[in-house]
Each structure stands twice: as C-alpha cells, then as structure tokens.
C-alpha cells in the first residue's frame, strides 16, 4: 500500500539555553556574536513569530530540562542544574525550511556563548555542542538534527554472538526532530546488535531522502518502496562525492502512526530484517559512524 505523508503549513523549532547569568539585552548579545550573514538574517526575524526569545527563572520555566542528555555529560548536568532558561522559538512556514531552524539554533548558540551556557535542542532533549557557526548557506542533516544515535545494547544479557546474523532484536532506533522539517519521524526496530550501525545509517539516509519533501505543504503519496541512493547518504554528511558505487537500496515504508513511519526490507526480500541488513547493504553502511562534511570554498 502507498504511504501518505502530510506536510503541515507551519512547523515549530525550539531551543533553550540553560545558564546561570542574567542575559541582559538578548538582541545585542545575539547580533554581536553571530557572523555577518547570520546576523543580517536573524535581525530581520527577531520579534516576529519566526524568532521569539524569552527568559525565565528555571523554577518558573515552561521547559523541563531535568532529563536532558548529551555526549558531554558535564554539559548535560549543567543544563539540568541551571537557574535560568532562555528559550528560542521559531514558528515557520514550511517554505522556510531548513534555513529557519538553522537560524533559530544559531541564535541559541550565540546566546549560549554570551552566557557560558548550554544550548539544548528541545526536539531531541539533548545538550548541543557549541561549535563554530560555519557558513550561512551550509545545512547538513548530520549536524545533530535528527536526534538518532547509536545505542548501547539495552540488555547486558543479550544472547547475540558477534557473528550471528539474527541473534537478537535488541536495537530500536527512532529519529527525534524530523517533525520540525514538516516530516514524520522514522523508526527501525528489532535490529540485532551486530547490525546497529547499518540500521542507523539506513535511518539517516531515509531521513535525507525525505527532507526536500518538507518544503511542500499538503498530502504526498509515496510509493511503498523508496529508493535510497549513494548521493542521499553523501548529502546527509555534507559530502559532494558518492559514498558507495553500487546502485540504490530499496526500503519499504510502513505507517506506524500518523506521525511516524517504519523502515523495513523490500517486500520481495525473502529473509528477515537482519539478513537484509547483513546481505543487501553496501559495506560503508556497516562501517561509517561519523565524518566531517566537505566545506564549500569561501565566496
């Protein structure tokens, strides 16, 4: 059966800076720290629904950061214990994607820099690293936008042998944050621990394949099987060159809920999900956990 994706007219992106200092004049703090192209774009949005900033004492905050996690455990703990929350909220027409969330997050990072605070992505409930802003016109989905990461095996007694193709079904991966691009979240479940990275890379590539759809509101009927290409995987990482030489990978989309799609093997594959992950995918999907994007030369 075909799958229907309904893209809304508007989306919302939200970030919070957890800090212990009074932010003072937020607008000045933001515009002084953003690079020129970012500052020019943000200055036109501040005070409109596309970019609203608000400061609250943590005790009165509308945002609960008590369960924030992050790769840097110290930053996550600082976010949980902070005394002030500065929110950055952006309500956007979907035609303003992905630049709108990109600018909202840059604003949150600028506030974090000014206060020595911790920026938190509300979609993933994770503390974000404060890294250089990069180029205004560069957007890379791999840059902490989908909130899906490689998990530890949830069961310390997992029976799977390292070489077993179908030894368990411990791993369940779900994106967190595609909704701010007007798209349903994606999930892949019942994956054996030895294939967790391959499953994560299939999730990443599918997200990238669907991303352009989020700029067009309304109902979109998708074929049950979606063809994932090497350029899709490259685009996720911000690479210009293909990352595998073989042809496209068919994946089957299933409607799990109105706001979530599942990823399964194509209907004509005779084996299990884990046999498909093991037998049918290019080797790089089993190997690549992360990589740096290509950067366009300055203009």
N, C-alpha and C positions, 0 to 999 in steps of 0.2 A: 504494500500500500504506500502511496506517496505520503510524504511528511509535509505538514503545513507549518511555516514559521510566520508569526505575526509580529511585525516590527512596529512599535508604537510611534506616535508623532513626536513624543518627547522622551528623554531619558534624564536620569539624575546621577551625578557623580559626587561623592562626598569623601572628604579627608578631614582629619583632626590633627592638630599639633598639640602634643602633650608637653607642658612646660611648667616652670615654677616662677617665672618672672612676668610682670605686667607688660603686655605687648605695646602699650602706648599707641602711637599713631600707626595703625596697621598698614594703611595705604603707603605711607612713606617708607616703612620698613621693607615692604614688598618691592616697590619700584626701585629702591636703591640697590637691591641685591640681584634683581633679575637682569640677565643680559639684554641688550638693547631691543632685539626683535621680540623677545618675550614681554619685556616691559611695555612696549608700544601696544601689543595686542591685549595684555591684561588691563592696561589703563582704560581701554575702551569698554571693558566689561564690568569693572568694579562698581558695585551699587546697583547693578541690574540682576535679574534672575540668573543670568549666565555666570555670575561670580559674586556670591554673598559671603561675607566674613562676619563671624560673631564670636565673642569671647565670653566664657562662663567660668565661674569657680567650679572645680571638679565636683564639689559636693552638690551643686545645682545643675550640673551639665545634662543635656539631653542625650549624651553619648556615653555608653557604658564601655569603658576600656579595661575592665577588670580581667578580661580573658584574652587580652592582646598577646600574640606570639610574634616570633621573628627569628631570623637566622642569628642575629646578635641578641643573646639572652639578656645582656645588660641593658640594651636599649628597650627591649620589651618590658623589663622590670621598671625602668624609669617611666615608661608610658603608663604603666598601671598605677604608679605611685604619685604621678604629677598632681599639682594643686590647681592647675589651670588648663582648660581646654579651649583651643581656638579652632573653630570649625570653618571649613571652606566648602561651600555647597554650590553646585553648578547644575541648573536645570536648562536643558539644551534641546533644541530641535535636532532630530537625528541627522539632518544635513550638516550639522556642525561637528560631526564625528570623523576621525578621532581627535581632532585638534582641541575641542572643548575640554574633555577630561585631561588632556595633555597640559593645557594651560592651568586648569584648576590644581593639578598635582604640583606643577612648577611653583604656583603661588604658595601652596602648603610647605614646600621645601624651602622657599625663601623665608617664610615666617620662622620655620624651624632653625634656619641658620642664624637669624637675628636674635633668637631667644635661647640658643643652645638647647633647643627642644627636640622632640622625636616626632616625625610625621607618621601618621597612621592611616592606612588605607581601610576605610570602613567596609568596603566590599569583601576584602579578604581577612579583615581583623588582624592585620599584620603590620608591625613596625617596618617602615621603609628605610633603606639605606640613603643617607644624604650623599649623593654623588654629583659630579659636575653636570650642569644642565644640558650640555650637548647643543645640537643645532635645533633651532625652532622648527625647521621643516622635516626633522627626522622623528618618526614614530616607529617603535619596534615593539611588537606584542610581547616579546620575550623579556622586556624590561619590567618585570614584576606586575604585569597587567591582568593575568588570569588566575592568580592565586592557587595554582595547582603545583604541587611539588612532590618529589619522590618520598614516599613514606618509609618509615622503618616497618618491618614486619609487625603487625599488631599482635601476633601470637608467638610468644617466646618458645612455645612447644610446637611450632609449625613442623609438619611432617615432611615437607618438601625437601628432597635431595637436590643439590645444586644442579645436577644433570637431568632431573626429572622434568619432562615437558608438562605434565598435567598433575603434578604432585600435590597441589593445594589450590585454593581460590581465595587467598587472604587479602589480596590488594583490591581496594576500591578507590578510584580516583574521580574527583569531581572538580570542575572549574568553579571559581568564585570571582565574579566580576564581569563576565560577558554581558550581563544584563545592562550595564551602563553603556554598552555599544548597541543596544536595541536587540540583542540576541538571547536565545535560551542558553542556559548553562548546559555543559556537556558532561557525560559520565561514562566511564568504562569500569565494569565490575567483574568480580570472580576471576581475577587475574592471578596466576601462580607467581609466587615471589621471584623466581628467576627471570620473569619477563616484565618486571615492573617498569623498567626504563623504556622498553619498547612500547608498552601501553601508554606511558606518559607522552612519548613523542608522537604517537598516533593522536592523542588528545590535543596536543599542541598544534599539529598540522591541520586537524579538522577545524580548530578554532580560527586559524589563519585563513583557511579556505572559505569560511563563512563570513569573515569580518567585513568584506565590501558590501554584503547584503544589508548590514545595519544602517546604511545611509539612505535606505529607501523604505519609507513607511508603508504599511499595508500588509496584506497576506501574500505570502510567497509559497508556492507549491514546489517542493524539492523532490527530485527522484529519490526513491528508497535507497539507492546506492549512489554514493558520492565518490568521485574520483580524486584522490589526493595525489598531487604531483611533487616532484623534486623542487620546482620553484616555490610551491606553497611552504615547504619546510625551510627553504632558504629565506623566504620573506619573513617567517616567524622570527628568525635570528637576526634579520637585517643584513643578509648576505646577498650579493648580486649574482654569484655563480651557483649553478646547480650543486646539490649536495649528494645526489646519487644518480647513477647512469641508467638504471632500469626504467621501465615505463611506470605509469600511475598505479596507485594502490586503490582498489575498490573497497569502501567500507559501507556497511549498512547502518542507516539511521533508524532509530525506533523512538516513538513518543512515550517517554516515561511519565511525564506530567505536562501540564500546559506550558511550563517554563523550563522544561528540561528534556534533552534528547540523549538517548543512549547510543553507544557505538558498539557494533557487533561485526563479526565476519560477514562477507558477502553471502547471499542466500545459497549460492551454488557450491560453497566450500563444504566438503564432505566431513570435515573433522570438527574438533572443539575450538573454542576461542583461543586456548593456549597453544594448540597445534598450529593455528593460523598465525599467531604472533611469532611463533618459532620458525615456521616454514616459509612464510609468504612475504616477509618484510625485508627490505634492504638492510645489510649489516649495520649501517651507520645508525639506524634507529635503535639498535641494541647497545650502541657504544657512546653516543653523544649526550652527555648530561647538560653541558652548558658551553657557550663560546661567546666571544666578543663580536659585536657587529662590525661590518665594514662601515667606514665613515666617509661620507662624500667630501670631496675637496672643498675648501672654502670658496665662496662665490664673491 
